[in-house]
Structure formats: C-alpha cells, structure tokens
C-alpha cells in the first residue's frame, strides 16, 4: 500500500484544498454553474481512471441536479445529443485539458467552446479542469480507496 500524499504532508493537502476552493469560487463568480463544474470533474476523472474522484464527483453532480441519464451517458456525450451547448463546451474543455498534448481536433473544440462560453467562463472551465487533473493524480498516486455505498450514497460497512 502506498502512502497517502494527503496524510503524509497534510500542510500540502490543506494548501491544495484552499487552492481548489479559490478556483471553484472564482469559476462560479464568472458564471459557470455548479453542474458545469461537476461535469468537468466527472469527465476528467473518467479519462484519468481516478475511481476515488469519479465516485465523489458523480455523487456531487447528482446533488447539484445533474440527471443520472446524463452521468450514465457521459462517456458518449458527443454521440448522445442530450447535452446543452454549454455542457458540450465544458466537456470538450475537460477532454482537451486531460488528454494533452492538444491535437488539432482538441484545438478546434476549444475554439468552439470559447465561442459558446466567452473568455471568462472558458478560462474558468480550464482552471477547473487543471485543478481536477491535479487532484486525480493525488488520489491515483495515493491509491485512495473507494468505499462501497448503497443506493442512497451511504457508506456500507
């Protein structure tokens, strides 16, 4: 079992938490919705294979009002036709920021996303993506466990 980065260096973890809170608040102030920020976090966590963050942010997305159907179809969002232009824009940003280096297709997606969101919301979405990617790496390197939950989200002991 690997050491948990957050437990061995709690001051670094606290600084990361403060940074994350500041990014989230700045994004919300610039007009991104809680649902849009959670879409970014869930999609990036899927792409990175971060089970801990995926579990956490899927629950938080549902609490923020994201439908189960949209979460279920997230891996195929481009094909589904069930997402708004804004949701597609933030999902494109999540993918581009996670699957570096930027390809020509990713560059085109970012241009389209910027057109939909405008500069401030576009940059806010990029910051959310950068931040969740960092947290994904902390959880993956720490091998944070995912506890089994019941249908209501309560931990099963």
ABEGO torsion letter per residue (X at the ends): XBBBAAAABAAAAAAAAAAAAAAAAAAAAAGBBAAAAAAAAAAAAAAAGBAAAAAAAAAAAAAAGBBAAAAAAAAAAAAAGABBAAAAAAAAAAAAAABOBBBAAAAAAAAAAAAAAEAAAAAAAAAAAAAAAAAAAAAAAAGBBBBBBBAAGBBBX
